[in-house]
Amino acid sequence: MSTSTPLQFGGAGLAPGDHLRLDGISRSFPDRRVLTNVSLVVAFGEIACLIGENGSGKSTVLRIAAGLDAPDAGSLSVPGAVGLYHQEPPFPAAWTVAEVLADAVAPVRALALAVEHESRLLAEGDESAADRLGVAIEAARRHHAWELEHRVDRVVSGLGIDRSPRERRVCDLSGGQAARLSLGWLLLRAPETLLLDEPTNHLDDAGTDLLAELLRDWSGPVVVASHDRAFIDEVATTLIDLDPVPVAHAAVREDRGQGDSPGSGFGVTRFGGGFTAYLTHRGEERERWVRRYRDEQAELSRLRARVRSDQSVGHPGRPPRSEARASKKFYSDRNATVVARRVNDAATALARLERDQVRRPPARLRFRGFGGSGGSSRSASSGPVLTATGVAVTGRLDATDVSLGARDRLLVTGPNGSGKSTLLQVLAGRLEPDAGAMTVHGRVRRGLLGQETTWREGAMSARDVYSAAVGAETAEHVPLASLGLIAGRDVDRPVGSLSVGQRRRLDLAVLLADPPEVLLLDEPTNHLSVLLATELETALADYPGAVVVASHDRWLRSSWAGRTLELDG
């Protein structure tokens, strides 16, 4: 869930001019190209948010910057200590929460001790300690050594780590608790270069507010890959979009034999405004790209026709007016010269446009809504389809009442630990409550999209996994690609090579192939691209059944039109 390259605290020579730089980075895997000639610069104090479709290379950029993956081409320069928050925890699962926190602050405590040590040597007359003391003081300042205890209290409280007993082992924590502990470990280490991959997935409002506050005061470069639209709008000083840009067709064609994916991996778009403004900018740029491609293709057709037909001028079959030999030669030579010049001009223009023409805009993956049959057993009754009365799970969910009509929309909110995921598991029939009663009226099917991606056989293709999960008949009636969740070029790729976001799209596709009467979504926007998250939210209004959503997503919550149930734990 987080990791860090060896933290060389106390290093000299770091200054605001030492930016994070990636220059001409390319990266391919056996079945696809992910990045092609990607260059970006992130300055000290800048917060750059990576956005783009699932599978566009956001996590790959972060892993390369952290030194966990090597590019096939290009160079990079990353200043100071580097920390990456991602999938793998940076500490043993057998450690306790107390041991993790002690390990997090140990290097920073060492910086304060180094200042004391050099100060003592200088006081004892060691003049050489003066320079070392200056370096030690600067390193301690950058890593917040003088405010460490206050910082620990803020992080432990703000991320909800204080809700986990200090003696509890990491292996006994929930996925969300372990993720927040990993993020806290990294923030307390305070590396100069901070790399975060989906840091808000397991944070409630208090945790997200704390993270935003810490990032705004970070001294070094910060790069964040996130789906969280409200968070991006709040903290980003720069947006870096890894989705395709209108590069020359020739550049794409030349790389086609190296396993590239035609829908991603070429260039970046840098935008200095907020996310809301960028949505408008992106749409306008896409329209300009489409128009340019259309106009260039029309001009190519015109030039090719001209080169084919413009082989003569006037009426080459008509004899010249004068029958004299000299006159015939004069007209013949003039005709040949004009023809040659015109053909050459057209051919030159054609060659130039064929070289410089923009690549075809790749078809954007768009969620096509709920295309399944919707279940023949759906009740048309206006009464409740599911009722929960006083359901409770000891230590996880206080007594809660829920009543759902056939087309109800219910948003479940609350801080971490209040029982949102537990309630959805109870409503889905996956967890028996310790108290209370559940009643399902009629033949009502329930389907749950959990927070974590479902384990799948990594060697199987996405198409085969989908078919096995929904059944061959449903897969034939509602093909995977028809839902607009997995791109056609990816349906036959092994599931193990898909990104986390693409695997979550696959889980959603399995659930929606034949939409259940009660759709339960636990943090549905986690790991999804920002565009897909927006499309999914819009489509929920037309879902042919009841919908229950548990979410921290402030963007989703701000536009929710249905009922809201707030759990306080």
Protein Blocks (a to p, Z undefined) as FASTA:
>chain_A
ZZcddddehiahiafklccddehiacddfkbcfbghiacdddehiacddeddehilpmmm
mmmmnopaccfbdcdddehjdddddfbccbdfkbcfklmmmmmmmmmmmmmmmmmmmmmm
mmnopaklmmmmmmmmmmmmmnommmmmmmmmmmmmmnommmpcfkbcfklpcfklmmmm
mmmmmmmnopabdcdehkllmccfklmmmmmmmmmmpmbdcddddfblklmmmmmmbdcd
fbdcdddfklmmmmmmnopafkgoeacaddfbdfklmmmmmmmmmmmmmmmmmmmmmmmm
mmmmmmmmmmbghjlkbccfblcfklmmmmmmmmmmmmmmmmmmmmmmmmmmmmmpccdd
ddddddebjabnnoakbcfbfbdfbdcehiacehkaccddddddfkbccddeddehilmm
mmmmmmnopaccfedcdddehjdddddddfbdcdddfkbcfklmmmmmnopklmmmmgfk
lnopacfklmmgcfklpcfklmmmmmmmmmmmpccfbdcdehklgoiafklmmmmmmmmm
mpgbddddddfblklmmmpcbdcdddeZZ
